[in-house]
């Protein structure tokens, strides 16, 4: 029988929706230099299958590190 178009669309949604959502939230909650935040948001929104993986490999390193990011918790 095989997999139908509906099942394929559901499968792709289940796989890519969480990745897209995490990338989208990560971009919103972090700071970037200049217009990089807007550019990454547009890439993730308009290129949903390629944008989030590109963000995690390239854009993740472009975030501005805050004074508390990357430091171990006290105590």
C-alpha positions as CSV (number, residue, x, y, z in Angstrom):
1,X,0.0,0.0,0.0
2,X,2.6,2.6,1.0
3,X,2.3,6.0,2.6
4,X,-0.2,8.5,1.3
5,X,0.2,12.2,0.8
6,X,-1.8,13.0,4.0
7,X,0.4,10.8,6.1
8,X,3.5,12.3,4.6
9,X,2.4,15.8,5.4
10,X,1.5,14.8,8.9
11,X,4.9,13.1,9.4
12,X,6.8,16.1,8.1
13,X,4.8,18.4,10.3
14,X,5.5,16.3,13.4
15,X,9.2,16.2,12.6
16,X,9.8,19.9,11.6
17,X,7.2,21.8,13.8
18,X,9.2,21.3,17.1
19,X,12.5,22.3,15.4
20,X,10.9,25.3,13.8
21,X,9.2,26.3,17.1
22,X,12.4,26.0,19.2
23,X,14.4,28.0,16.6
24,X,11.7,30.7,16.5
25,X,11.6,31.1,20.3
26,X,15.4,31.0,20.6
27,X,15.7,33.9,18.1
28,X,13.0,35.9,19.9
29,X,14.5,35.6,23.4
30,X,18.1,36.3,22.5
31,X,19.9,39.5,21.3
32,X,21.8,39.8,18.0
33,X,23.9,42.5,16.4
34,X,22.2,44.9,14.1
35,X,19.4,43.4,12.0
36,X,20.5,39.8,12.4
37,X,17.5,39.0,14.6
38,X,15.1,40.2,11.9
39,X,17.0,38.4,9.2
40,X,17.0,35.1,11.1
41,X,13.2,35.4,11.9
42,X,12.5,36.0,8.2
43,X,14.6,33.0,7.2
44,X,13.0,30.7,9.7
45,X,9.5,31.8,8.8
46,X,9.7,31.9,5.0
47,X,12.1,28.9,4.5
48,X,10.7,26.5,7.2
49,X,12.5,23.3,6.2
50,X,16.0,24.8,5.6
51,X,15.8,27.9,7.9
52,X,15.8,26.3,11.4
53,X,18.7,23.9,10.7
54,X,20.7,26.8,9.2
55,X,20.0,28.9,12.3
56,X,21.2,26.1,14.6
57,X,24.4,25.7,12.6
58,X,25.2,29.3,11.7
59,X,23.0,31.8,13.6
60,X,23.3,30.1,17.0
61,X,26.9,31.3,17.2
62,X,25.9,34.9,16.2
63,X,24.0,35.5,19.4
64,X,25.3,38.2,21.7
65,X,26.4,36.6,24.9
66,X,24.9,38.3,28.0
67,X,26.7,38.6,31.3
68,X,24.8,35.6,32.7
69,X,24.9,33.4,29.6
70,X,27.5,30.7,29.6
71,X,28.5,31.1,33.3
72,X,27.8,28.3,35.8
73,X,25.1,28.8,38.4
74,X,26.2,30.0,41.8
75,X,25.8,27.9,44.8
